C-alpha cells in the first residue's frame, strides 16, 4: 500500500539542528585522529587501519539497525547512542593514540552510525517527494557546516591532549539536550523489517551513488590533510583548507537539490559526478597554488551533489520499513568503504607516495558515469 507523506517542517528543522550538534564532534574526531597518530609515529597503514576499525563499527550498526528498530524505539536508541558517543570522546582524551584508540574508535563508529542513519531515516519519512531534494540539500548544508566547525578549531586548540575531545563532549551534550525534546513518529517500530537484499536490488543506482561518495570521503578525510602537509602546508593550514572546502560548498547544496526537484535527479548526478572526477585530478597541478582553495570547494560540492541526488532517489522510492532498510544499507555501505578503502590506500601511499590520492579520489566517480551511459544506451 502506498504511503502518503505530509511534510513536517517543525520536526525536520529539529532533526537537522540536533544532528548538526552531534556532527561537530564527528568533524573534530576524523581530523584529530590521523594528525595525532601521525605525530605519535604511526605509519599511514596504521592510520588507515584505525579508520577501518571505526568503519567496522559503522558496518555492524548498519547490519543490526533493521532488527533493532523492530524491537527498540528509534528515539530511545539514538539517545543511547549519543550517550555512548560522549563516553568515547572521554576515552579518546585520556588514552594512547597507538593502543587505546582502536577499540574506542570501533564504539565511536557504532554510535555515530546509529545516530545519523536513524536521524536521516526520520528526515526521509517526514518529507514529501516534491521537496525532497531541497530538504536533503538543507540537511547536507547543515551537516557540512557543522562538520567543518570541529576541524576549524584545531588551529587554536591543537590536536593533542584532551581539549579537542572536551569540545566533542560539549557538542554531544548539546545534541542530547536537543534530541530529547523531539517527538518522532515510530513508523517502523514493531513491524516486520524489509529484506535488505530486496531493497538493495530495487535501488541499485541510488546505492551506487552513495557508495562512490563514501569511498571518496574515506580517502579524503583520512588522507587529504596529510596530502596537503606533504605538499608544503602546515598541519593547521591544511586542516583549515579542508574545513574551508567543507564549509564553503554549502552554497551549492540547496541549488543542487532544487535542480533535482525541478529538472532531473539523474541529470544532476551525471553532471556532478563528471565534474568531481575532473576536479579530483586538478588537485595535482593546483595543490601548491592559491587555486586549491576554490578547487576544494568545487570538488566537495560536486562530489556530495552526487550523494544528495542518490539519497533523494532513495527517498522517492522507499517508504516505511523499506526506508529503514535503505537507511541501514547506507550505513553498511559507509562501513564497507571505510573498512576497505583507508588501509588499502594507506598501504599504497606508504609504498608509492601520497601523490596517488587525487587519482584514488577521481576513480570513485567512474562507476556512476559508466552506469548512466549504460542506462542511456538501454533507453
BALOBA-1460 file (C-alpha; in Angstrom, 3 decimals):
// residues 379
<rec num="1" residu="x" x="0.000" y="0.000" z="0.000"/>
<rec num="2" residu="x" x="1.351" y="3.465" z="-0.866"/>
<rec num="3" residu="x" x="2.470" y="5.664" z="1.980"/>
<rec num="4" residu="x" x="1.325" y="9.269" z="1.701"/>
<rec num="5" residu="x" x="3.819" y="11.580" z="3.382"/>
<rec num="6" residu="x" x="2.964" y="15.010" z="4.767"/>
<rec num="7" residu="x" x="5.988" y="17.223" z="5.294"/>
<rec num="8" residu="x" x="6.519" y="18.128" z="8.966"/>
<rec num="9" residu="x" x="8.664" y="21.261" z="8.769"/>
<rec num="10" residu="x" x="8.999" y="21.740" z="12.531"/>
<rec num="11" residu="x" x="10.218" y="18.192" z="13.093"/>
<rec num="12" residu="x" x="12.529" y="18.385" z="10.068"/>
<rec num="13" residu="x" x="14.127" y="21.553" z="11.466"/>
<rec num="14" residu="x" x="14.552" y="19.984" z="14.922"/>
<rec num="15" residu="x" x="16.174" y="16.855" z="13.491"/>
<rec num="16" residu="x" x="18.583" y="18.876" z="11.350"/>
<rec num="17" residu="x" x="19.659" y="21.059" z="14.292"/>
<rec num="18" residu="x" x="20.143" y="18.101" z="16.668"/>
<rec num="19" residu="x" x="22.150" y="16.111" z="14.113"/>
<rec num="20" residu="x" x="24.197" y="19.216" z="13.370"/>
<rec num="21" residu="x" x="25.242" y="19.493" z="17.014"/>
<rec num="22" residu="x" x="26.362" y="15.849" z="17.041"/>
<rec num="23" residu="x" x="28.190" y="16.388" z="13.760"/>
<rec num="24" residu="x" x="30.535" y="18.953" z="15.327"/>
<rec num="25" residu="x" x="32.043" y="16.148" z="17.398"/>
<rec num="26" residu="x" x="32.282" y="13.919" z="14.323"/>
<rec num="27" residu="x" x="34.134" y="16.601" z="12.361"/>
<rec num="28" residu="x" x="36.639" y="17.024" z="15.181"/>
<rec num="29" residu="x" x="37.174" y="13.278" z="15.544"/>
<rec num="30" residu="x" x="38.001" y="12.443" z="11.947"/>
<rec num="31" residu="x" x="40.692" y="15.144" z="11.681"/>
<rec num="32" residu="x" x="42.272" y="14.957" z="15.148"/>
<rec num="33" residu="x" x="42.814" y="11.185" z="14.982"/>
<rec num="34" residu="x" x="45.098" y="10.999" z="11.886"/>
<rec num="35" residu="x" x="47.050" y="14.102" z="12.947"/>
<rec num="36" residu="x" x="47.613" y="12.842" z="16.498"/>
<rec num="37" residu="x" x="48.513" y="9.350" z="15.314"/>
<rec num="38" residu="x" x="50.933" y="10.739" z="12.729"/>
<rec num="39" residu="x" x="52.588" y="12.898" z="15.427"/>
<rec num="40" residu="x" x="52.873" y="9.789" z="17.639"/>
<rec num="41" residu="x" x="54.820" y="7.998" z="14.899"/>
<rec num="42" residu="x" x="52.102" y="5.836" z="13.330"/>
<rec num="43" residu="x" x="52.513" y="4.752" z="9.699"/>
<rec num="44" residu="x" x="49.920" y="5.662" z="7.064"/>
<rec num="45" residu="x" x="48.907" y="1.989" z="7.066"/>
<rec num="46" residu="x" x="48.258" y="2.079" z="10.832"/>
<rec num="47" residu="x" x="46.275" y="5.316" z="10.483"/>
<rec num="48" residu="x" x="44.212" y="3.694" z="7.741"/>
<rec num="49" residu="x" x="43.582" y="0.676" z="9.942"/>
<rec num="50" residu="x" x="42.310" y="2.888" z="12.743"/>
<rec num="51" residu="x" x="39.817" y="4.387" z="10.313"/>
<rec num="52" residu="x" x="38.931" y="0.850" z="9.239"/>
<rec num="53" residu="x" x="38.132" y="-0.124" z="12.849"/>
<rec num="54" residu="x" x="35.773" y="2.839" z="13.171"/>
<rec num="55" residu="x" x="34.062" y="1.963" z="9.921"/>
<rec num="56" residu="x" x="33.711" y="-1.639" z="11.101"/>
<rec num="57" residu="x" x="31.545" y="-0.183" z="13.873"/>
<rec num="58" residu="x" x="29.513" y="1.663" z="11.236"/>
<rec num="59" residu="x" x="29.116" y="-1.593" z="9.303"/>
<rec num="60" residu="x" x="27.969" y="-3.553" z="12.356"/>
<rec num="61" residu="x" x="25.470" y="-0.810" z="13.198"/>
<rec num="62" residu="x" x="24.029" y="-0.943" z="9.690"/>
<rec num="63" residu="x" x="23.638" y="-4.707" z="9.842"/>
<rec num="64" residu="x" x="21.893" y="-4.563" z="13.210"/>
<rec num="65" residu="x" x="19.713" y="-1.473" z="12.930"/>
<rec num="66" residu="x" x="16.904" y="-3.069" z="10.934"/>
<rec num="67" residu="x" x="16.318" y="-5.642" z="13.698"/>
<rec num="68" residu="x" x="16.937" y="-3.142" z="16.492"/>
<rec num="69" residu="x" x="14.345" y="-0.743" z="15.066"/>
<rec num="70" residu="x" x="11.806" y="-3.577" z="15.168"/>
<rec num="71" residu="x" x="12.241" y="-4.095" z="18.923"/>
<rec num="72" residu="x" x="13.547" y="-0.754" z="20.284"/>
<rec num="73" residu="x" x="12.025" y="2.662" z="19.687"/>
<rec num="74" residu="x" x="14.307" y="4.687" z="17.457"/>
<rec num="75" residu="x" x="14.236" y="7.794" z="19.668"/>
<rec num="76" residu="x" x="15.488" y="5.839" z="22.689"/>
<rec num="77" residu="x" x="18.109" y="4.146" z="20.501"/>
<rec num="78" residu="x" x="19.518" y="7.497" z="19.362"/>
<rec num="79" residu="x" x="19.680" y="8.873" z="22.904"/>
<rec num="80" residu="x" x="21.625" y="5.775" z="24.000"/>
<rec num="81" residu="x" x="23.996" y="6.184" z="21.052"/>
<rec num="82" residu="x" x="24.696" y="9.831" z="21.922"/>
<rec num="83" residu="x" x="25.492" y="8.790" z="25.494"/>
<rec num="84" residu="x" x="27.984" y="6.191" z="24.241"/>
<rec num="85" residu="x" x="29.470" y="8.850" z="21.963"/>
<rec num="86" residu="x" x="30.098" y="11.064" z="24.986"/>
<rec num="87" residu="x" x="31.962" y="8.244" z="26.696"/>
<rec num="88" residu="x" x="34.113" y="7.562" z="23.622"/>
<rec num="89" residu="x" x="35.188" y="11.220" z="23.465"/>
<rec num="90" residu="x" x="36.328" y="10.980" z="27.079"/>
<rec num="91" residu="x" x="38.158" y="7.756" z="26.227"/>
<rec num="92" residu="x" x="39.987" y="9.398" z="23.304"/>
<rec num="93" residu="x" x="41.081" y="12.248" z="25.569"/>
<rec num="94" residu="x" x="42.836" y="10.070" z="28.130"/>
<rec num="95" residu="x" x="44.252" y="7.044" z="26.268"/>
<rec num="96" residu="x" x="47.186" y="6.359" z="23.930"/>
<rec num="97" residu="x" x="46.674" y="7.052" z="20.185"/>
<rec num="98" residu="x" x="48.646" y="3.930" z="19.253"/>
<rec num="99" residu="x" x="46.815" y="1.484" z="21.537"/>
<rec num="100" residu="x" x="43.639" y="2.711" z="23.232"/>
<rec num="101" residu="x" x="42.153" y="4.474" z="20.233"/>
<rec num="102" residu="x" x="41.483" y="1.273" z="18.294"/>
<rec num="103" residu="x" x="38.708" y="-0.249" z="20.466"/>
<rec num="104" residu="x" x="37.332" y="3.204" z="21.262"/>
<rec num="105" residu="x" x="37.162" y="4.015" z="17.541"/>
<rec num="106" residu="x" x="35.011" y="0.924" z="16.992"/>
<rec num="107" residu="x" x="32.409" y="2.034" z="19.543"/>
<rec num="108" residu="x" x="32.576" y="5.580" z="18.190"/>
<rec num="109" residu="x" x="31.715" y="4.281" z="14.722"/>
<rec num="110" residu="x" x="28.909" y="2.147" z="16.140"/>
<rec num="111" residu="x" x="27.187" y="5.033" z="17.899"/>
<rec num="112" residu="x" x="27.840" y="7.560" z="15.098"/>
<rec num="113" residu="x" x="26.176" y="5.317" z="12.531"/>
<rec num="114" residu="x" x="23.195" y="4.748" z="14.819"/>
<rec num="115" residu="x" x="22.686" y="8.492" z="15.344"/>
<rec num="116" residu="x" x="22.944" y="9.590" z="11.731"/>
<rec num="117" residu="x" x="21.375" y="6.581" z="10.000"/>
<rec num="118" residu="x" x="18.323" y="6.795" z="12.238"/>
<rec num="119" residu="x" x="18.132" y="10.589" z="12.024"/>
<rec num="120" residu="x" x="18.309" y="10.516" z="8.234"/>
<rec num="121" residu="x" x="15.524" y="7.919" z="8.090"/>
<rec num="122" residu="x" x="13.414" y="10.316" z="10.178"/>
<rec num="123" residu="x" x="14.040" y="13.086" z="7.664"/>
<rec num="124" residu="x" x="13.102" y="10.886" z="4.726"/>
<rec num="125" residu="x" x="9.961" y="9.638" z="6.471"/>
<rec num="126" residu="x" x="8.713" y="13.172" z="7.173"/>
<rec num="127" residu="x" x="9.488" y="14.727" z="3.766"/>
<rec num="128" residu="x" x="7.268" y="14.627" z="0.681"/>
<rec num="129" residu="x" x="8.735" y="13.769" z="-2.722"/>
<rec num="130" residu="x" x="8.179" y="17.226" z="-4.252"/>
<rec num="131" residu="x" x="10.517" y="18.912" z="-1.741"/>
<rec num="132" residu="x" x="12.899" y="16.019" z="-1.036"/>
<rec num="133" residu="x" x="15.858" y="17.467" z="-2.913"/>
<rec num="134" residu="x" x="15.579" y="20.813" z="-1.130"/>
<rec num="135" residu="x" x="15.158" y="19.226" z="2.303"/>
<rec num="136" residu="x" x="18.144" y="16.962" z="1.759"/>
<rec num="137" residu="x" x="20.084" y="19.940" z="0.394"/>
<rec num="138" residu="x" x="19.276" y="21.886" z="3.562"/>
<rec num="139" residu="x" x="20.273" y="18.902" z="5.707"/>
<rec num="140" residu="x" x="23.577" y="18.492" z="3.867"/>
<rec num="141" residu="x" x="24.208" y="22.233" z="4.185"/>
<rec num="142" residu="x" x="23.813" y="21.976" z="7.962"/>
<rec num="143" residu="x" x="25.893" y="18.796" z="8.162"/>
<rec num="144" residu="x" x="28.662" y="20.252" z="6.052"/>
<rec num="145" residu="x" x="28.846" y="23.468" z="8.040"/>
<rec num="146" residu="x" x="28.869" y="21.747" z="11.426"/>
<rec num="147" residu="x" x="31.329" y="19.113" z="10.206"/>
<rec num="148" residu="x" x="33.724" y="21.926" z="9.248"/>
<rec num="149" residu="x" x="33.416" y="23.663" z="12.603"/>
<rec num="150" residu="x" x="35.291" y="20.994" z="14.550"/>
<rec num="151" residu="x" x="38.411" y="20.886" z="12.339"/>
<rec num="152" residu="x" x="38.485" y="24.699" z="12.066"/>
<rec num="153" residu="x" x="39.148" y="24.864" z="15.812"/>
<rec num="154" residu="x" x="42.270" y="22.669" z="15.577"/>
<rec num="155" residu="x" x="44.489" y="25.649" z="14.703"/>
<rec num="156" residu="x" x="43.512" y="27.259" z="18.019"/>
<rec num="157" residu="x" x="43.233" y="24.292" z="20.396"/>
<rec num="158" residu="x" x="45.718" y="21.904" z="18.765"/>
<rec num="159" residu="x" x="45.204" y="18.227" z="18.055"/>
<rec num="160" residu="x" x="46.930" y="16.712" z="21.090"/>
<rec num="161" residu="x" x="45.694" y="16.450" z="24.648"/>
<rec num="162" residu="x" x="42.143" y="16.428" z="26.000"/>
<rec num="163" residu="x" x="40.872" y="19.829" z="24.799"/>
<rec num="164" residu="x" x="39.648" y="18.779" z="21.299"/>
<rec num="165" residu="x" x="37.777" y="15.869" z="22.832"/>
<rec num="166" residu="x" x="36.168" y="18.012" z="25.512"/>
<rec num="167" residu="x" x="34.775" y="20.134" z="22.675"/>
<rec num="168" residu="x" x="33.298" y="16.911" z="21.301"/>
<rec num="169" residu="x" x="31.764" y="16.142" z="24.698"/>
<rec num="170" residu="x" x="30.129" y="19.586" z="24.786"/>
<rec num="171" residu="x" x="28.747" y="19.165" z="21.243"/>
<rec num="172" residu="x" x="27.253" y="15.752" z="22.018"/>
<rec num="173" residu="x" x="25.753" y="17.018" z="25.259"/>
<rec num="174" residu="x" x="24.025" y="19.753" z="23.248"/>
<rec num="175" residu="x" x="22.818" y="17.136" z="20.739"/>
<rec num="176" residu="x" x="21.340" y="15.060" z="23.567"/>
<rec num="177" residu="x" x="19.512" y="18.089" z="25.009"/>
<rec num="178" residu="x" x="18.044" y="18.916" z="21.592"/>
<rec num="179" residu="x" x="17.212" y="15.332" z="20.640"/>
<rec num="180" residu="x" x="15.385" y="14.508" z="23.875"/>
<rec num="181" residu="x" x="12.780" y="17.199" z="23.061"/>
<rec num="182" residu="x" x="11.836" y="15.766" z="19.645"/>
<rec num="183" residu="x" x="8.526" y="13.933" z="19.172"/>
<rec num="184" residu="x" x="9.374" y="11.442" z="16.442"/>
<rec num="185" residu="x" x="6.736" y="9.110" z="14.933"/>
<rec num="186" residu="x" x="7.832" y="5.484" z="15.354"/>
<rec num="187" residu="x" x="6.727" y="4.284" z="11.915"/>
<rec num="188" residu="x" x="8.723" y="1.033" z="11.784"/>
<rec num="189" residu="x" x="8.607" y="0.019" z="15.443"/>
<rec num="190" residu="x" x="7.100" y="-3.436" z="15.865"/>
<rec num="191" residu="x" x="6.767" y="-4.059" z="12.120"/>
<rec num="192" residu="x" x="8.429" y="-6.883" z="10.226"/>
<rec num="193" residu="x" x="11.656" y="-5.483" z="8.693"/>
<rec num="194" residu="x" x="12.041" y="-5.265" z="4.931"/>
<rec num="195" residu="x" x="14.711" y="-7.613" z="3.498"/>
<rec num="196" residu="x" x="17.992" y="-5.807" z="2.840"/>
<rec num="197" residu="x" x="18.843" y="-7.698" z="-0.344"/>
<rec num="198" residu="x" x="15.490" y="-6.951" z="-1.959"/>
<rec num="199" residu="x" x="15.755" y="-3.250" z="-1.081"/>
<rec num="200" residu="x" x="19.332" y="-3.108" z="-2.386"/>
<rec num="201" residu="x" x="18.236" y="-4.671" z="-5.673"/>
<rec num="202" residu="x" x="15.351" y="-2.228" z="-6.110"/>
<rec num="203" residu="x" x="17.544" y="0.837" z="-5.589"/>
<rec num="204" residu="x" x="20.807" y="-0.219" z="-7.256"/>
<rec num="205" residu="x" x="21.661" y="3.116" z="-8.853"/>
<rec num="206" residu="x" x="20.785" y="5.170" z="-5.753"/>
<rec num="207" residu="x" x="23.000" y="2.957" z="-3.601"/>
<rec num="208" residu="x" x="25.802" y="3.152" z="-6.184"/>
<rec num="209" residu="x" x="25.720" y="6.962" z="-5.861"/>
<rec num="210" residu="x" x="26.008" y="6.635" z="-2.096"/>
<rec num="211" residu="x" x="28.794" y="4.054" z="-2.378"/>
<rec num="212" residu="x" x="31.115" y="6.033" z="-4.632"/>
<rec num="213" residu="x" x="30.909" y="9.093" z="-2.392"/>
<rec num="214" residu="x" x="31.605" y="7.028" z="0.713"/>
<rec num="215" residu="x" x="34.836" y="5.817" z="-0.891"/>
<rec num="216" residu="x" x="35.698" y="9.386" z="-1.930"/>
<rec num="217" residu="x" x="35.128" y="10.617" z="1.607"/>
<rec num="218" residu="x" x="37.073" y="7.740" z="3.163"/>
<rec num="219" residu="x" x="40.102" y="8.747" z="1.084"/>
<rec num="220" residu="x" x="39.582" y="12.468" z="1.617"/>
<rec num="221" residu="x" x="39.002" y="12.613" z="5.364"/>
<rec num="222" residu="x" x="41.765" y="10.149" z="6.177"/>
<rec num="223" residu="x" x="44.497" y="11.443" z="3.885"/>
<rec num="224" residu="x" x="43.772" y="14.894" z="2.397"/>
<rec num="225" residu="x" x="45.277" y="16.841" z="5.310"/>
<rec num="226" residu="x" x="48.387" y="14.651" z="5.157"/>
<rec num="227" residu="x" x="48.479" y="15.156" z="1.358"/>
<rec num="228" residu="x" x="48.409" y="18.932" z="1.823"/>
<rec num="229" residu="x" x="51.124" y="18.763" z="4.502"/>
<rec num="230" residu="x" x="53.195" y="16.638" z="2.095"/>
<rec num="231" residu="x" x="52.897" y="19.497" z="-0.410"/>
<rec num="232" residu="x" x="54.137" y="22.206" z="1.943"/>
<rec num="233" residu="x" x="51.155" y="23.167" z="4.107"/>
<rec num="234" residu="x" x="51.432" y="23.343" z="7.890"/>
<rec num="235" residu="x" x="49.086" y="20.996" z="9.765"/>
<rec num="236" residu="x" x="46.974" y="23.952" z="10.938"/>
<rec num="237" residu="x" x="46.651" y="25.463" z="7.457"/>
<rec num="238" residu="x" x="45.946" y="22.059" z="5.919"/>
<rec num="239" residu="x" x="43.039" y="21.477" z="8.298"/>
<rec num="240" residu="x" x="41.782" y="24.990" z="7.579"/>
<rec num="241" residu="x" x="41.920" y="24.243" z="3.848"/>
<rec num="242" residu="x" x="39.785" y="21.139" z="4.298"/>
<rec num="243" residu="x" x="37.454" y="22.967" z="6.687"/>
<rec num="244" residu="x" x="37.079" y="25.782" z="4.173"/>
<rec num="245" residu="x" x="36.232" y="23.301" z="1.439"/>
<rec num="246" residu="x" x="33.725" y="21.524" z="3.671"/>
<rec num="247" residu="x" x="32.082" y="24.775" z="4.811"/>
<rec num="248" residu="x" x="32.031" y="26.810" z="1.596"/>
<rec num="249" residu="x" x="30.468" y="24.077" z="-0.542"/>
<rec num="250" residu="x" x="27.222" y="24.538" z="1.409"/>
<rec num="251" residu="x" x="26.386" y="27.313" z="-1.052"/>
<rec num="252" residu="x" x="25.774" y="24.645" z="-3.703"/>
<rec num="253" residu="x" x="23.642" y="22.040" z="-1.937"/>
<rec num="254" residu="x" x="20.266" y="23.783" z="-1.962"/>
<rec num="255" residu="x" x="20.584" y="24.757" z="-5.665"/>
<rec num="256" residu="x" x="21.621" y="21.175" z="-6.500"/>
<rec num="257" residu="x" x="18.609" y="19.833" z="-4.599"/>
<rec num="258" residu="x" x="16.355" y="22.391" z="-6.309"/>
<rec num="259" residu="x" x="17.633" y="21.334" z="-9.737"/>
<rec num="260" residu="x" x="16.941" y="17.697" z="-8.856"/>
<rec num="261" residu="x" x="13.378" y="18.523" z="-7.744"/>
<rec num="262" residu="x" x="12.558" y="20.616" z="-10.839"/>
<rec num="263" residu="x" x="14.695" y="19.107" z="-13.608"/>
<rec num="264" residu="x" x="16.216" y="15.615" z="-13.346"/>
<rec num="265" residu="x" x="17.813" y="13.839" z="-10.402"/>
<rec num="266" residu="x" x="19.846" y="11.575" z="-12.707"/>
<rec num="267" residu="x" x="20.907" y="14.508" z="-14.872"/>
<rec num="268" residu="x" x="22.195" y="16.364" z="-11.815"/>
<rec num="269" residu="x" x="24.003" y="13.225" z="-10.631"/>
<rec num="270" residu="x" x="25.746" y="12.815" z="-14.004"/>
<rec num="271" residu="x" x="26.921" y="16.423" z="-14.145"/>
<rec num="272" residu="x" x="28.160" y="16.360" z="-10.553"/>
<rec num="273" residu="x" x="29.996" y="13.037" z="-10.972"/>
<rec num="274" residu="x" x="31.756" y="14.163" z="-14.152"/>
<rec num="275" residu="x" x="32.857" y="17.451" z="-12.628"/>
<rec num="276" residu="x" x="34.011" y="15.757" z="-9.411"/>
<rec num="277" residu="x" x="36.245" y="13.446" z="-11.444"/>
<rec num="278" residu="x" x="37.836" y="16.404" z="-13.260"/>
<rec num="279" residu="x" x="38.284" y="18.452" z="-10.085"/>
<rec num="280" residu="x" x="39.921" y="15.487" z="-8.326"/>
<rec num="281" residu="x" x="42.640" y="15.290" z="-10.972"/>
<rec num="282" residu="x" x="43.118" y="19.068" z="-10.977"/>
<rec num="283" residu="x" x="44.389" y="18.838" z="-7.398"/>
<rec num="284" residu="x" x="47.737" y="17.658" z="-8.806"/>
<rec num="285" residu="x" x="48.731" y="20.901" z="-10.590"/>
<rec num="286" residu="x" x="46.875" y="23.229" z="-8.203"/>
<rec num="287" residu="x" x="47.783" y="21.899" z="-4.728"/>
<rec num="288" residu="x" x="50.755" y="24.267" z="-4.458"/>
<rec num="289" residu="x" x="48.864" y="27.299" z="-5.757"/>
<rec num="290" residu="x" x="46.217" y="29.613" z="-4.357"/>
<rec num="291" residu="x" x="43.688" y="27.986" z="-6.727"/>
<rec num="292" residu="x" x="43.498" y="24.934" z="-4.488"/>
<rec num="293" residu="x" x="41.184" y="26.907" z="-2.178"/>
<rec num="294" residu="x" x="38.300" y="27.344" z="-4.666"/>
<rec num="295" residu="x" x="39.045" y="23.942" z="-6.195"/>
<rec num="296" residu="x" x="38.475" y="22.066" z="-2.924"/>
<rec num="297" residu="x" x="35.103" y="23.816" z="-2.610"/>
<rec num="298" residu="x" x="34.002" y="22.794" z="-6.104"/>
<rec num="299" residu="x" x="35.319" y="19.271" z="-5.633"/>
<rec num="300" residu="x" x="33.377" y="18.660" z="-2.441"/>
<rec num="301" residu="x" x="30.238" y="20.383" z="-3.763"/>
<rec num="302" residu="x" x="30.072" y="18.194" z="-6.868"/>
<rec num="303" residu="x" x="31.073" y="15.013" z="-5.024"/>
<rec num="304" residu="x" x="28.335" y="15.455" z="-2.458"/>
<rec num="305" residu="x" x="25.904" y="16.680" z="-5.099"/>
<rec num="306" residu="x" x="26.178" y="13.109" z="-6.391"/>
<rec num="307" residu="x" x="25.387" y="11.801" z="-2.902"/>
<rec num="308" residu="x" x="22.483" y="14.230" z="-2.498"/>
<rec num="309" residu="x" x="20.941" y="13.085" z="-5.779"/>
<rec num="310" residu="x" x="21.293" y="9.418" z="-4.852"/>
<rec num="311" residu="x" x="19.794" y="9.993" z="-1.424"/>
<rec num="312" residu="x" x="16.826" y="11.839" z="-2.930"/>
<rec num="313" residu="x" x="16.250" y="8.956" z="-5.386"/>
<rec num="314" residu="x" x="16.242" y="6.604" z="-2.418"/>
<rec num="315" residu="x" x="13.627" y="8.666" z="-0.588"/>
<rec num="316" residu="x" x="11.446" y="8.798" z="-3.709"/>
<rec num="317" residu="x" x="11.483" y="5.010" z="-3.993"/>
<rec num="318" residu="x" x="11.283" y="3.694" z="-0.415"/>
<rec num="319" residu="x" x="8.773" y="4.296" z="2.387"/>
<rec num="320" residu="x" x="8.082" y="2.778" z="5.796"/>
<rec num="321" residu="x" x="10.115" y="-0.289" z="6.716"/>
<rec num="322" residu="x" x="11.765" y="-0.212" z="3.292"/>
<rec num="323" residu="x" x="13.126" y="3.253" z="4.138"/>
<rec num="324" residu="x" x="14.519" y="1.892" z="7.425"/>
<rec num="325" residu="x" x="16.218" y="-0.907" z="5.472"/>
<rec num="326" residu="x" x="17.522" y="1.583" z="2.910"/>
<rec num="327" residu="x" x="18.992" y="3.780" z="5.659"/>
<rec num="328" residu="x" x="20.635" y="0.727" z="7.194"/>
<rec num="329" residu="x" x="22.119" y="-0.144" z="3.795"/>
<rec num="330" residu="x" x="23.599" y="3.352" z="3.623"/>
<rec num="331" residu="x" x="25.306" y="2.695" z="6.956"/>
<rec num="332" residu="x" x="26.550" y="-0.670" z="5.690"/>
<rec num="333" residu="x" x="27.958" y="0.992" z="2.567"/>
<rec num="334" residu="x" x="29.729" y="3.643" z="4.670"/>
<rec num="335" residu="x" x="31.125" y="0.877" z="6.844"/>
<rec num="336" residu="x" x="32.345" y="-1.255" z="3.938"/>
<rec num="337" residu="x" x="34.026" y="1.694" z="2.243"/>
<rec num="338" residu="x" x="35.745" y="2.643" z="5.477"/>
<rec num="339" residu="x" x="36.883" y="-0.917" z="6.120"/>
<rec num="340" residu="x" x="38.266" y="-1.413" z="2.612"/>
<rec num="341" residu="x" x="39.482" y="1.987" z="1.408"/>
<rec num="342" residu="x" x="41.747" y="3.538" z="4.089"/>
<rec num="343" residu="x" x="44.042" y="0.558" z="4.811"/>
<rec num="344" residu="x" x="44.485" y="-0.298" z="1.131"/>
<rec num="345" residu="x" x="45.092" y="3.333" z="0.236"/>
<rec num="346" residu="x" x="47.439" y="3.738" z="3.208"/>
<rec num="347" residu="x" x="49.452" y="0.724" z="2.033"/>
<rec num="348" residu="x" x="49.669" y="2.169" z="-1.493"/>
<rec num="349" residu="x" x="50.668" y="5.590" z="-0.168"/>
<rec num="350" residu="x" x="53.367" y="4.105" z="2.064"/>
<rec num="351" residu="x" x="54.847" y="2.387" z="-0.982"/>
<rec num="352" residu="x" x="54.262" y="4.881" z="-3.800"/>
<rec num="353" residu="x" x="53.615" y="8.180" z="-2.034"/>
<rec num="354" residu="x" x="50.629" y="10.409" z="-1.248"/>
<rec num="355" residu="x" x="50.733" y="11.782" z="-4.789"/>
<rec num="356" residu="x" x="48.319" y="8.985" z="-5.751"/>
<rec num="357" residu="x" x="45.498" y="10.443" z="-3.646"/>
<rec num="358" residu="x" x="43.897" y="12.582" z="-6.422"/>
<rec num="359" residu="x" x="43.723" y="9.530" z="-8.707"/>
<rec num="360" residu="x" x="42.086" y="7.433" z="-5.982"/>
<rec num="361" residu="x" x="39.508" y="10.193" z="-5.498"/>
<rec num="362" residu="x" x="38.856" y="10.605" z="-9.235"/>
<rec num="363" residu="x" x="38.339" y="6.887" z="-9.871"/>
<rec num="364" residu="x" x="35.484" y="6.838" z="-7.371"/>
<rec num="365" residu="x" x="33.176" y="8.556" z="-9.866"/>
<rec num="366" residu="x" x="33.860" y="6.358" z="-12.894"/>
<rec num="367" residu="x" x="31.208" y="3.714" z="-11.986"/>
<rec num="368" residu="x" x="28.448" y="6.354" z="-11.908"/>
<rec num="369" residu="x" x="29.351" y="7.678" z="-15.349"/>
<rec num="370" residu="x" x="29.502" y="4.132" z="-16.750"/>
<rec num="371" residu="x" x="26.127" y="3.298" z="-15.193"/>
<rec num="372" residu="x" x="24.467" y="6.424" z="-16.593"/>
<rec num="373" residu="x" x="25.937" y="5.760" z="-20.043"/>
<rec num="374" residu="x" x="24.595" y="2.196" z="-19.905"/>
<rec num="375" residu="x" x="21.131" y="3.405" z="-18.813"/>
<rec num="376" residu="x" x="21.112" y="5.914" z="-21.695"/>
<rec num="377" residu="x" x="22.078" y="3.215" z="-24.166"/>
<rec num="378" residu="x" x="19.264" y="0.951" z="-22.937"/>
<rec num="379" residu="x" x="16.593" y="3.636" z="-23.483"/>
